[in-house]
Amino acid sequence: MGYTFIHKSYSRHKWNRSNCTCERSNRCRDCCGCDGPQGIPGPPGTGSVIPSVERYFYIVTSDIETPETIPANQFTNDDGMPATAFPASFAYYTLYMNAMVQTADTSSVTTAALTIPDGDVLDPATPIVVEFVVT
């Protein structure tokens, strides 16, 4: 019984067990896809990076017309304590406004403040969450 497959060169070939030359002919359908010999192992790792996540929360108290800068000390952290500053070094951050992820061009951040450069009016009670991934 033969099978039809598209070879890596994108030409059509017929395959059957009798013309397979690999050791695993009972499982192999494409001899080009079999495992090759083990390569030379690379050097051992010197450590690992375990990222942590820091979240900061802010609830809009009155209409905000952008552009707007919200100081870091207006936010609370995951523990509900007032924030003093945002992380100085981080891999990336994600901004959520009204529980929706915002695109990268909708904000900028420093250790002292979050700036929303342009957009619509933010209504009172709109939640703003800034999530930092710190490495």
C-alpha positions as CSV (number, residue, x, y, z in Angstrom):
1,M,0.0,0.0,0.0
2,G,1.5,3.3,-1.0
3,Y,1.1,6.8,0.4
4,T,1.4,10.1,-1.4
5,F,3.1,13.1,0.3
6,I,4.8,16.3,-0.6
7,H,8.5,16.0,-0.2
8,K,10.6,18.9,1.2
9,S,11.6,19.8,-2.3
10,Y,7.9,20.2,-3.0
11,S,7.9,17.4,-5.6
12,R,5.4,14.6,-5.4
13,H,6.7,11.1,-4.4
14,K,5.3,7.8,-3.7
15,W,6.3,6.1,-0.5
16,N,5.9,2.6,0.8
17,R,7.7,0.6,3.4
18,S,9.8,-1.4,0.9
19,N,11.6,1.7,-0.4
20,C,12.2,3.4,3.0
21,T,15.9,3.2,4.0
22,C,15.7,4.5,7.6
23,E,15.8,2.3,10.7
24,R,12.3,3.3,11.7
25,S,10.6,2.2,8.5
26,N,7.5,1.0,10.4
27,R,6.8,4.7,11.5
28,C,8.7,6.8,8.9
29,R,6.8,8.2,5.9
30,D,9.4,10.7,4.8
31,C,13.0,9.6,5.1
32,C,14.1,13.2,5.0
33,G,12.3,13.8,8.4
34,C,14.0,11.1,10.4
35,D,16.2,12.0,13.3
36,G,19.9,12.4,12.4
37,P,22.9,11.7,14.6
38,Q,23.2,13.5,17.9
39,G,25.2,16.7,17.6
40,I,27.8,18.1,19.9
41,P,26.2,19.4,23.1
42,G,26.4,23.2,23.8
43,P,27.9,24.7,26.9
44,P,25.9,24.5,30.1
45,G,23.8,27.5,31.1
46,T,25.2,29.8,33.7
47,G,21.9,30.8,35.3
48,S,18.3,31.4,34.6
49,V,16.1,34.4,34.4
50,I,12.9,34.2,36.4
51,P,10.7,37.1,35.6
52,S,8.4,38.7,38.1
53,V,5.2,40.7,37.4
54,E,4.4,44.0,39.1
55,R,0.9,45.4,38.7
56,Y,-0.2,48.9,39.5
57,F,-3.9,50.0,39.7
58,Y,-5.6,53.4,39.3
59,I,-9.3,54.3,39.1
60,V,-10.1,57.5,37.2
61,T,-11.9,59.8,39.7
62,S,-13.1,62.5,37.2
63,D,-13.1,63.0,33.4
64,I,-9.6,62.9,32.0
65,E,-8.9,64.5,28.6
66,T,-5.8,63.2,27.0
67,P,-2.9,64.0,26.9
68,E,-2.7,63.1,30.5
69,T,0.2,62.2,32.9
70,I,-0.7,60.2,35.9
71,P,1.9,60.2,38.6
72,A,3.1,56.8,39.9
73,N,2.1,57.7,43.5
74,Q,-1.5,57.9,42.4
75,F,-1.5,54.1,41.7
76,T,-1.7,51.2,44.2
77,N,0.3,48.0,43.9
78,D,-0.9,44.4,44.1
79,D,-0.9,44.6,47.9
80,G,-3.2,47.7,47.9
81,M,-0.4,49.9,49.1
82,P,0.3,53.3,47.5
83,A,3.1,53.0,44.9
84,T,6.1,55.3,45.2
85,A,7.5,54.6,41.7
86,F,7.3,52.3,38.8
87,P,10.1,49.8,38.2
88,A,13.3,51.5,36.8
89,S,14.2,48.4,34.7
90,F,11.7,46.0,33.1
91,A,11.4,43.8,30.0
92,Y,8.1,45.2,28.9
93,Y,4.8,46.6,30.3
94,T,1.2,46.2,29.3
95,L,-1.4,48.9,29.8
96,Y,-5.0,48.0,30.4
97,M,-7.7,50.7,30.3
98,N,-11.2,49.6,31.2
99,A,-9.9,46.0,31.1
100,M,-8.8,46.3,27.5
101,V,-5.2,45.8,26.4
102,Q,-3.9,49.0,24.8
103,T,-1.5,49.2,21.9
104,A,2.1,50.3,22.5
105,D,1.6,53.8,21.0
106,T,-1.1,54.7,23.5
107,S,1.2,55.3,26.4
108,S,4.7,55.8,27.7
109,V,6.1,55.2,31.2
110,T,8.9,56.4,33.4
111,T,9.6,55.6,37.0
112,A,7.6,58.7,38.0
113,A,4.5,58.6,35.8
114,L,2.3,57.0,33.1
115,T,1.6,59.3,30.1
116,I,-1.3,58.8,27.8
117,P,-0.5,61.0,24.9
118,D,-3.7,61.1,22.8
119,G,-7.1,59.6,22.7
120,D,-10.6,60.0,24.0
121,V,-11.9,61.3,27.3
122,L,-11.6,58.7,30.1
123,D,-14.8,58.6,32.2
124,P,-14.8,58.4,36.0
125,A,-14.5,54.9,37.4
126,T,-12.4,53.7,34.4
127,P,-9.8,51.3,35.8
128,I,-6.3,51.6,34.5
129,V,-3.8,48.8,35.2
130,V,-0.1,48.9,34.3
131,E,1.6,45.5,34.4
132,F,5.4,45.3,34.3
133,V,7.4,42.2,33.6
134,V,10.6,42.6,35.5
135,T,13.6,40.4,34.7
